[in-house]
Amino acid sequence: MQRLDRFMAAANARYYAAGDPFREFATAPEICQAFGEILGLWAASVWEGLGRPNPVLLVELGPGRGTMMTDALRATTKMAANFRAAVRLCFIEASPGLRDVQKTLFPDAIWRESVEEIPPGPFLLLANEFLDALPIRQFVHRPEGWTERFVTAGGKFRERPTSVPGREAPVGGVPVGEVIEICEPALDLAARLGARLKETPGAALFIDYGPAASAPGESLQALRGGRPADPLADPGSADLSAHVDFAAFAAAARVAGAAVSGPVPQGLFLTRLGLFQRIDRLARGQSPARAAALIASGRRLAEPDAMGRLFKVLGLAHPGAPELPGFAP
């Protein structure tokens, strides 16, 4: 019997090592090229505000097929050439197969196993749908007290009496029968980045799905064959994920010393940065079908009933950095 977070970590490690993990779903960079282009130009704008450090590390957590970074670099090469010349690429990628793909696209990049191994110096970090795959613990409020969920060899939940890590969990007022989730790797990541940003010029942008405020509720889910599946069945055959607790992540980064912006809805963030102006420009001169597809892809990213509200954007920065683009009207 395994604690849930250890089960989830082992299952996802097997899943990501087995092949292309994005075969089950399309992430925002795969949906619309303007997504990566806008994030690249966001990074260039932040770099300007930091005083144009040269060199500057451009770090991506979980770059996957490299689609987002390819789009980001294409846009900055055309529209922010000085920034592009200063960039040194660094990727944090756990999948050996995806690393091989990335090395063909970005032969001059460096790869590291974790955020702690990112080289020193000014940096800009991008992470799209990275936090949701980090392993969570689940605690259940029972009449006799708190229990924690474990996973049996047969793929069932079992509970053991426990105490909840008080500094990380909103235990007060949680109704009996409710579940709270804690993602300790995400909190550790926030604290490490916050401590680094306290001392080093830089910024980090996290885009993922989940509520803006901490609240009880279980969100562990699995996709197998493109469809929702039992997350405890056949570990390693499905992508396991959970909603991001943005409030807890922001609090951990802030306590460590970073300035925090957001979270704001993805649709609002991208619209402020010119998503639809960019799509309009891309659509010019295209066939009617291609233009309609581009417009539909932008709507999918931004509209509230698609990805625009569920997905949030959170920014971290050096305390002395200017306000991050996209977070203020």
N, C-alpha and C positions, 0 to 999 in steps of 0.2 A: 504494500500500500504506500502510495506517494502523496506528499503534500501537493495541492493543486498547482502551485507555481512551478514545482519541479517537474511535474507531469507535463505541463504546458511547454516548458523550456525544452524538454527532451523531444516532445512531439514535433514542435516547430523546427528544431535542429534537423531532425530526420526529413521533414517535409522540404525544407529549403535546400538540403543537400541532394535531394533526389532528382532535381531537374529545375525547370523554369517555374518558380513559385507564382508567377503572374498569369499562369494558364487558367486560373479559376476566375479572374476578375480583371477589369481595366482600371488602373489608377488615373488620376487627373492628367499627368503628362501624356499618357497613352490616348486619352480622350481628345485633347486639344493642344496643339503645339504652342499656342499663345500662353498657356500656363507656365511652361518652362522659360519662355522668352521674358515674361513679366518678372519672374523671380530673378532671372539674371540681371535685368535692369534695376530691380529693387536692390540687389547686392551692390551694383555699381553706384547707385545713389547713396547708399549707406557708406560705402568706401569714400566717396567725396566728403561726406560729413565727418568722417574720422580723420581727415587731413591727408588723404591719398597715400597711405603707407605702402611702401614698395620694398620688398615683396609683401604680398598679402596671401594668406592661405584661404582658399575657397574649399570648404569641407562639405561633403554630403554624407549623411548617414543613410545607409541602405540604398545605394543608387540603382539597384536592380539592373535593368537592361541598358542604363545610361541615357535614357530618352530625355529626361528632364535636363540633365547637364548638357547634352548635345544642343538642345534648344536654347538653353541659357547662354552658352558660349557663342552660338551663331548670332544671337541678338547683340551681345556685348561686343563682338568683333566688328559688327557694322555700326553700332551706335555709341559705344563707350570704349574706344580702342585703347586709351591709356589704362583703363582698368584691366582690360583683357591682357595687356602686356605685363601688368604687375602680378597677375594671378599665378599661384602655384596650387595645383589640384591635389586634394587629399581625400581619399574615400575610406569609409568604414563599412566593410562588407563581410558578412559571415559565410556566404555561400561560395565555395570554390568554383563552381560552374559559372556563376555570375561574375566573379572576379576575372575569369578568363575572357568573358565577353567584354568586360570593361577595359581590359588591357589592350584589346584590339582597337578600341575607340579612343583611348586616352593613354598612349604609350609613355607620356612624360609624367603621368600622375604617380603618387605614392599611395600605398595602402597600409592601413593600420588596423589592429584588431579591436581597439576600443578608443573612446574619447580621451582617456588618460594618456594615450600614446601619440596624440596629435602633437607635432613639433611646436616649440615655443614661437611666440610672435603674434602680431595682429592676425585676426582670422574672421571670416564670415562663414556661418554654418547654415545649411539648409537641410531640412528633414521633412519629407512628405510621407505620411502613413508609415512611420517608423515606430512611434510609441505604442500604437495599438497592438503590435505583435509581441510586446514585452510581457513576461509572465506575471500573472496576478495571484494574489491570495484572496480567498473568500471566507468571510466570517458571518455566521448566522446568529441572530439574537433569539435565543430560546427562553421560555419562561424561567428556567433555572439558571440562565446566564449565557455567556457567549460560547459558541463552538466554532471550530475551523473545519473546512471541508478537505477531505483527502480522497484520492481516487484508488479504487481497488483494482486488482489484476483483471477482474471481469468487467471493468468499465462502468462502475457505479460509484456514486458519492457515499462516503461514510463521514461522520462528524465526530470530532473529539473535543471535549471541554478545553477551553483555553482562555487567555486574556488577549485583548486586542491591543496592538501597539498604539498607545494613547496619543502620542504626538502626531500620528498620521491619520487617525480614523475619527470621523464625526460620530462618536458613540452616544453622545447625549441626545435623548429624544428619538432614538431609532425604534420604531414599533417592533413588538415581538413578531417573529416570523420573517422579518426583513433581512436582506443580505447587504453587506457592505464589501467593497472590493478595494484592495490596496495593491499598488504596483510598486514594489520596492526598487526594482531596477530603474524605473522612471524617476523616482524621487532621488536616487543616488546620482543619476545623470544630471538632473536639475541642480543639485547641490554642487557637483563638480564644475559644471559650466558656470554657475553663479560665482563660485570662488575664483575661477580663471578670469571671468569678465570683470570682476572687482579690481583686478590688477593689470589687465591687458586690454588694449583697444580691440573692440570687436563687437559682433552681434550674432544672434542665432534666431532662426525662424522655424517654428514647428507648425505643421499643418496636419490635422488629423480629425477624427470624429469623436464626438462625445459632448456631454453637457458643459456649459460654462461654469456652473456651480456644483459643488460636491453634493451628492444626494444618494440615499440608499437605492439599491436595485442591482440585480445581476445582469451582466451584459456579455458573458462569455459566449462566443459563437464560432461556428465552423462552416467553411465552404468546401464541398466535395463535389466534383463534377459540375461546378458552377451553381450548385444548389445548397441551401441550408442543410446541415447535417448534425448528427449527434456529436458534440465535441469530444466526448469520452470514448467513442468507438474507433477502433483501428487507428491508434495513434501513429502519426507520420504520414497519413494518407490525405489529410485535410489541412487547410490553413486555419489556425486558431487565432482569434483576436478578441479584444475587449475594448469597451469605450475608455477613452482617456479622461482622467480626472484632471482637467486643466487647472482648477483652483488649487489643488494640492501641489501640482507641478510648479505653478507660478509661485506659491508660497515658499517652497523649498529653494527655488532660485533666488527669490528676494531675500530670504534670511541669509543666504550665502554671500550676498553682496551685489547681485545684478539688478539693474533697472528692468522692470517688466512692463510690457505693453500688451493690452488685450486680456483675454481672448476676444476676438471679434468674429462674426460669421464670415466664412470663406467668400460668399457671394459679395458681401459688402466690401471686403478687403480687395478682391480682384477688380470690382467695379471702380473703386477709388483709384486704382492704379492703371485704369484704362483698358480693361479687358475687351469691352465691346468696340472701342475705337480701333484696337489692334485687329479684332476679327473683321471689322468692316474693311480695313485696309487689305487684309488677306483675301477677302472675298471678291475684291474688285478684279475684273477680268477673268474670273473663273466661270465655269459653266453654271447654269442655274442649279443643277443638282449638287455640285461641289459647294457653291455658295450657301445653299440651304443646309448642307451638312455642317459647315463651319459655324453657322449661326446656331444650329441645334447643339453643337458641342459646347459653345459658350453658355448657352442657357442651362445645359446640364450641370455645368460647374457652378453657376451663380444663382439659379432660381431657388427660392426657399423650399419648394416641394421636391427638388432634386437633391443636389449636394450643397447648395448654397447656405442652408441653415444648420444642418447636422454637422458639417465640417466647420472647424474653428481654426483660427490662426493666432498664434501666441508668439510674441517677440521678446527676446532678452538682449540686453546691451550693457556696455560699460556705463557706469553711472554718469560719466561726463559726456556721453555721446548725445548728439542732437536727437530729437524725437524721430522715431522710426517711421518711414513712409507707410501709408496705408492704414494707420491706426487712428488718425485724427481726421475729421471731415476736411 
